[in-house]
Amino acid sequence: KKNVTSPQPSGGNTGSPDSGGGGNATYAPLPLNMTKKQAFATIYELAKKHGSPFPELTAAQAMFESGYLTSALARMDNNPFGQTGTGSAGSVRDGSRTWARYKSLDDAVKQHVIYWDKDYKGNKGFGSYPTSMAGLRALLPTYAPESDGNNHRNYMTAVAGIMATMGF
């Protein structure tokens, strides 16, 4: 596996749960000048910190879901995975969807690792499988249901491609 080191991004979401929706001035956005490698490394290191058995998978999912941390949801609400529901900083509504907001990328990655990488509430996590892609294949119907418009073949191909590009 490739040695990945994370830069310390300037900025990041430091607002409070009461600071309003994405785009509120009290929320400092993630820097746009991060390279794809820096964005991947940022999530990779956080996933390792929180005990992900496959930090490269966690990082690749975040890159795919957020366009390498450039989506508004990632930049303004620290939600690089497109998680719905409520996060550590509440939630934000967009049409009929309620998206989780997080106080930091660290909070978002921590929740992702708890819910998806490890066994959680009787459900197997990615770490229950021999490889990252076997885990993703098994959990994808729950993680990104096709009923929500997700194409599992494209998702698997894209995530595998990101991991390969980053040296995994």
PEWONOR-V983776 format. One record per pair of residues at least 4 apart in sequence whose C-alpha atoms are under 6 Angstrom apart, sorted by the first residue. I is the first residue (numbers start at 0). GAP is how many residues later the second one is. D is the distance in whole Angstrom. If there is no record, write none. Layout:
I,GAP,D  I,GAP,D
This chain:
0,167,6  1,165,6  3,37,6  4,36,6  5,35,5  5,36,5  10,17,6  10,19,5  11,16,6  11,17,5  11,18,5  12,14,5  12,15,5  12,16,6  12,91,5  13,13,6  14,11,5  14,12,5  16,72,4  16,73,6  20,71,6  21,54,5  21,55,6  28,46,5  28,47,5  29,45,5  33,4,6  35,32,6  38,29,6  39,4,6  39,19,6  40,4,6  42,16,5  43,11,5  43,12,6  43,15,5  46,5,5  46,8,5  47,4,5  47,7,6  49,60,6  51,61,6  51,65,6  52,74,5  53,78,6  55,4,6  59,99,5  59,102,6  59,103,6  60,4,6  61,4,6  61,18,5  61,19,5  62,4,5  62,5,4  64,16,5  65,5,5  65,14,5  68,5,5  71,4,6  72,4,5  72,6,6  73,4,5  73,5,4  73,6,4  76,24,5  76,25,6  77,24,5  77,26,6  77,27,5  82,17,6  83,14,6  83,15,4  83,16,5  84,13,6  84,14,5  84,15,5  85,4,5  85,5,5  85,14,4  86,13,5  86,14,5  86,15,5  87,14,5  87,15,6  88,12,5  88,13,5  88,14,5  89,11,5  90,8,5  90,9,5  90,10,5  91,6,6  91,7,5  92,4,6  92,5,4  101,6,6  111,4,6  112,4,5  113,4,6  114,5,6  115,9,5  116,8,5  116,9,5  116,10,5  117,7,4  117,9,6  118,4,6  118,5,5  118,6,5  123,4,6  125,9,4  128,6,5  132,4,6  135,4,6  138,4,6  139,4,5  140,4,5  145,4,4  145,5,6  153,4,6  162,5,5  163,4,5
